[in-house]
């Protein structure tokens, strides 16, 4: 009688994420699922969206196969001709890949603290490799998490040097995503171009109605009925980049300025953490001035 194979000799199952977009045309889904079937893969989850008005198609497939750490590379090579046939922009990676993230912050620490906590407990698929700030307020918090902290002051005269230092860190630390967690400095057009598609910012959704240092106080004076926040990709136009995530909370006349600030902090933290998670899980696809998020 043949003995049962032990766990050591059983084929190992590994997960993968395939994300793609291309011009909409018949046969895309058939080609992708056919490829997966021919290569012995099993689909775990599939999200797809056809933008009829612009004739564009988006797809994210979580699938499993037998293999090891090198299997993704083999599948990537085998899928290339299929992608070429449809002119796809695509990415195939191991499921659960962790992104190398650099966080930027100024004096408001709520979004930083939230991201560090979520990363620490494994809620976000990220490795925070550094925190950069133009102030030293949060150095102790960051170093408590065992993360390098870089104090890079910014003035009108030192801004070019500060941005050059940031790009040095991005290169040295092999950073895949930069997160502006209430970093209160406007990035130059040159820097935003170099970080296009790999930098996320958060702002309160009162913009452009309530600008300046105390937007929630302005909102209170106008009797707002909702507070909210928007997380978006960074572009050369301030707070106008493609939107990834938004959060809204109803408020009423009983909320004073401090209550609105507190409510706003909650929406900012949630909108930003969602945007970071969806980006790092390969759920966000840029389409011009907007995004498609395949949740």
C-alpha positions as CSV (number, residue, x, y, z in Angstrom):
1,X,0.0,0.0,0.0
2,X,1.4,3.4,-1.0
3,X,1.8,5.7,2.0
4,X,0.2,9.1,2.0
5,X,2.6,11.8,0.9
6,X,4.0,13.8,3.8
7,X,3.5,17.6,4.1
8,X,7.2,18.0,3.0
9,X,6.6,16.3,-0.4
10,X,3.1,17.6,-1.1
11,X,3.0,20.4,-3.7
12,X,3.1,23.8,-2.2
13,X,0.4,26.3,-3.1
14,X,1.3,29.9,-3.6
15,X,-0.9,32.9,-4.3
16,X,-0.6,35.6,-7.0
17,X,-2.2,38.9,-7.9
18,X,-2.6,39.8,-11.6
19,X,-3.8,43.4,-12.3
20,X,-4.3,44.6,-15.8
21,X,-6.1,47.2,-18.0
22,X,-6.4,47.7,-21.7
23,X,-8.7,48.8,-24.4
24,X,-12.0,46.9,-24.2
25,X,-12.4,44.2,-26.8
26,X,-14.0,40.8,-26.9
27,X,-12.0,37.9,-25.5
28,X,-10.0,39.5,-22.7
29,X,-11.6,37.5,-19.8
30,X,-11.5,34.3,-21.9
31,X,-7.8,34.8,-22.6
32,X,-6.9,35.5,-19.0
33,X,-8.9,32.6,-17.5
34,X,-7.8,30.3,-20.3
35,X,-4.2,31.1,-19.5
36,X,-4.7,30.4,-15.8
37,X,-6.5,27.1,-16.6
38,X,-3.7,26.0,-18.9
39,X,-1.1,26.7,-16.2
40,X,-2.9,24.8,-13.5
41,X,-4.0,27.9,-11.6
42,X,-7.2,28.2,-9.4
43,X,-9.0,31.6,-9.2
44,X,-9.7,32.7,-5.6
45,X,-11.2,36.1,-6.4
46,X,-11.8,38.1,-9.5
47,X,-12.9,41.8,-9.9
48,X,-13.4,43.4,-13.3
49,X,-14.9,46.5,-14.8
50,X,-15.6,47.7,-18.3
51,X,-15.7,51.4,-18.8
52,X,-18.1,51.5,-21.7
53,X,-18.0,55.3,-22.3
54,X,-14.3,55.3,-22.8
55,X,-13.9,51.7,-24.1
56,X,-11.5,50.6,-21.4
57,X,-11.3,47.4,-19.4
58,X,-9.9,46.7,-15.9
59,X,-9.3,43.4,-14.1
60,X,-7.7,42.1,-10.9
61,X,-7.4,38.4,-10.3
62,X,-6.2,36.7,-7.1
63,X,-5.3,33.1,-8.0
64,X,-3.3,30.2,-6.7
65,X,-0.9,27.7,-8.2
66,X,1.5,25.0,-7.2
67,X,5.1,26.2,-6.9
68,X,7.5,28.3,-4.8
69,X,8.9,31.8,-4.7
70,X,10.1,31.6,-8.3
71,X,6.7,30.6,-9.7
72,X,5.5,34.2,-10.1
73,X,8.5,35.0,-12.4
74,X,7.7,31.9,-14.6
75,X,4.0,32.9,-14.8
76,X,5.0,36.5,-15.6
77,X,7.1,35.3,-18.5
78,X,4.4,33.0,-19.8
79,X,1.7,35.6,-19.6
80,X,3.7,38.3,-21.5
81,X,2.5,37.1,-25.0
82,X,-1.1,37.2,-23.9
83,X,-0.7,40.7,-22.5
84,X,1.0,41.8,-25.7
85,X,-1.9,40.5,-27.8
86,X,-4.3,42.9,-26.0
87,X,-1.9,45.8,-25.4
88,X,-2.3,45.4,-21.7
89,X,-0.7,47.4,-18.9
90,X,-0.3,44.7,-16.3
91,X,1.4,43.5,-13.2
92,X,1.7,40.0,-11.7
93,X,3.1,39.6,-8.2
94,X,3.0,37.2,-5.3
95,X,-0.1,37.6,-3.1
96,X,0.7,39.3,0.1
97,X,3.7,41.2,-1.2
98,X,4.6,44.0,1.2
99,X,5.4,47.4,-0.1
100,X,8.3,49.5,1.1
101,X,6.8,52.7,2.3
102,X,8.2,56.1,3.4
103,X,5.9,58.3,5.5
104,X,6.2,62.1,5.5
105,X,4.6,64.2,8.4
106,X,4.7,67.6,9.9
107,X,3.2,68.5,13.3
108,X,-0.1,66.7,13.2
109,X,0.6,63.1,14.1
110,X,-2.8,61.4,14.0
111,X,-2.4,59.9,10.5
112,X,1.2,58.9,11.2
113,X,0.3,57.2,14.5
114,X,-2.6,55.4,12.8
115,X,-0.5,54.1,9.9
116,X,2.3,52.9,12.2
117,X,-0.2,51.0,14.4
118,X,-1.9,49.4,11.4
119,X,1.4,48.4,9.9
120,X,2.6,47.0,13.3
121,X,-0.4,44.7,13.7
122,X,-0.3,43.5,10.1
123,X,-3.4,45.3,8.9
124,X,-1.5,47.0,6.1
125,X,0.7,45.1,3.7
126,X,3.6,47.5,4.2
127,X,7.1,47.8,5.6
128,X,7.6,51.3,6.8
129,X,11.3,51.9,6.1
130,X,11.5,55.5,7.2
131,X,9.7,58.6,8.4
132,X,10.7,62.0,7.1
133,X,9.5,65.2,8.8
134,X,10.3,68.9,8.6
135,X,9.8,69.0,12.4
136,X,11.2,66.7,15.2
137,X,8.0,66.4,17.1
138,X,7.3,62.7,16.3
139,X,10.9,61.4,16.5
140,X,10.3,59.5,19.8
141,X,7.1,57.9,18.5
142,X,8.8,56.7,15.3
143,X,11.9,55.4,16.9
144,X,9.7,53.5,19.5
145,X,8.4,51.6,16.5
146,X,12.0,50.8,15.5
147,X,11.8,52.9,12.3
148,X,14.5,55.4,11.2
149,X,13.5,59.0,11.6
150,X,14.9,61.7,9.3
151,X,14.5,65.4,10.3
152,X,14.7,67.4,7.1
153,X,13.8,71.1,7.8
154,X,12.3,73.0,5.0
155,X,12.5,76.8,4.3
156,X,12.1,78.7,1.1
157,X,15.8,78.7,0.6
158,X,16.4,75.0,1.6
159,X,13.4,73.4,-0.2
160,X,15.4,72.2,-3.3
161,X,18.0,70.6,-1.0
162,X,15.3,69.1,1.2
163,X,13.5,67.5,-1.8
164,X,16.8,66.2,-3.2
165,X,17.4,64.6,0.2
166,X,14.0,63.0,0.1
167,X,14.7,61.5,-3.4
168,X,18.1,60.2,-2.1
169,X,16.2,58.3,0.7
170,X,13.7,57.0,-1.8
171,X,16.5,55.6,-3.9
172,X,18.7,54.4,-1.0
173,X,15.8,52.6,0.8
174,X,14.2,51.2,-2.4
175,X,10.9,53.0,-1.5
176,X,7.9,51.9,-3.5
177,X,5.3,54.3,-2.0
178,X,5.6,57.8,-0.3
179,X,2.7,58.7,2.0
180,X,2.1,62.3,3.0
181,X,0.4,61.8,6.4
182,X,-0.4,65.5,7.0
183,X,2.9,66.7,5.6
184,X,2.3,70.5,5.4
185,X,4.6,71.4,2.6
186,X,3.8,71.8,-1.0
187,X,5.9,69.6,-3.2
188,X,7.5,71.1,-6.3
189,X,6.3,70.1,-9.8
190,X,9.6,68.4,-10.5
191,X,9.2,66.2,-7.4
192,X,5.6,65.3,-8.0
193,X,6.5,64.2,-11.6
194,X,9.3,61.9,-10.2
195,X,6.8,60.4,-7.7
196,X,3.9,60.2,-10.1
197,X,1.6,57.2,-9.2
198,X,3.6,56.4,-6.1
199,X,2.8,59.2,-3.7
200,X,-0.4,59.5,-1.7
201,X,-1.7,62.6,0.2
202,X,-4.6,63.2,2.5
203,X,-6.6,66.4,2.9
204,X,-9.8,67.5,4.6
205,X,-12.7,67.5,2.1
206,X,-13.6,71.1,2.9
207,X,-11.1,72.1,0.2
208,X,-11.4,74.2,-1.8
209,X,-14.2,75.8,0.3
210,X,-12.2,76.2,3.5
211,X,-8.5,76.9,3.1
212,X,-5.9,78.0,5.5
213,X,-4.7,77.1,8.9
214,X,-8.1,76.5,10.6
215,X,-10.5,75.0,8.1
216,X,-12.7,73.3,10.7
217,X,-13.2,76.7,12.5
218,X,-14.2,78.2,9.2
219,X,-16.6,75.2,8.7
220,X,-18.1,75.7,12.1
221,X,-18.8,79.3,11.3
222,X,-20.7,78.2,8.2
223,X,-22.7,75.5,10.0
224,X,-21.5,72.5,8.0
225,X,-23.5,69.3,8.2
226,X,-20.7,66.9,7.2
227,X,-17.0,66.5,7.7
228,X,-14.8,64.3,5.5
229,X,-11.4,63.6,4.0
230,X,-10.0,62.7,0.7
231,X,-6.9,60.5,-0.1
232,X,-5.5,61.0,-3.5
233,X,-2.4,60.6,-5.6
234,X,0.0,63.6,-5.6
235,X,0.2,65.7,-8.7
236,X,1.5,69.2,-9.5
237,X,-1.9,70.7,-8.8
238,X,-2.4,71.0,-5.0
239,X,-4.9,68.5,-3.6
240,X,-6.3,67.9,-7.1
241,X,-4.8,64.5,-7.8
242,X,-6.8,61.3,-8.7
243,X,-9.0,60.3,-5.8
244,X,-8.5,56.9,-4.2
245,X,-10.6,57.0,-1.0
246,X,-13.0,59.3,0.8
247,X,-14.7,59.2,4.1
248,X,-17.7,61.3,5.3
249,X,-19.2,61.8,8.7
250,X,-22.5,63.6,9.5
251,X,-22.3,66.4,12.1
252,X,-24.8,69.0,13.3
253,X,-25.1,72.3,15.2
254,X,-24.0,70.8,18.5
255,X,-20.5,70.2,17.2
256,X,-18.1,73.0,18.2
257,X,-14.8,73.6,16.3
258,X,-12.9,71.1,18.5
259,X,-15.5,68.5,17.9
260,X,-15.2,69.0,14.2
261,X,-11.4,68.7,14.4
262,X,-11.8,65.4,16.3
263,X,-14.3,64.1,13.8
264,X,-12.1,65.2,10.9
265,X,-9.1,63.4,12.3
266,X,-11.0,60.1,12.3
267,X,-12.1,60.5,8.7
268,X,-8.5,61.5,7.6
269,X,-7.0,58.4,9.3
270,X,-9.6,56.0,7.7
271,X,-9.4,57.5,4.2
272,X,-5.6,57.5,4.2
273,X,-5.2,53.9,5.5
274,X,-7.8,52.7,3.0
275,X,-5.9,54.4,0.2
276,X,-2.6,52.9,1.3
277,X,-4.0,49.4,1.7
278,X,-5.8,49.4,-1.7
279,X,-2.8,50.8,-3.5
280,X,-0.5,48.2,-1.9
281,X,-2.9,45.3,-2.6
282,X,-2.9,46.3,-6.3
283,X,-6.5,47.4,-6.3
284,X,-6.0,50.9,-7.7
285,X,-5.6,51.6,-11.4
286,X,-4.9,55.1,-12.6
287,X,-7.1,56.2,-15.5
288,X,-6.2,59.8,-16.4
289,X,-7.4,62.2,-13.8
290,X,-9.3,59.5,-11.8
291,X,-8.8,56.0,-10.5
292,X,-10.6,52.6,-10.7
293,X,-10.5,50.8,-7.4
294,X,-11.2,47.1,-7.7
295,X,-12.1,46.3,-4.0
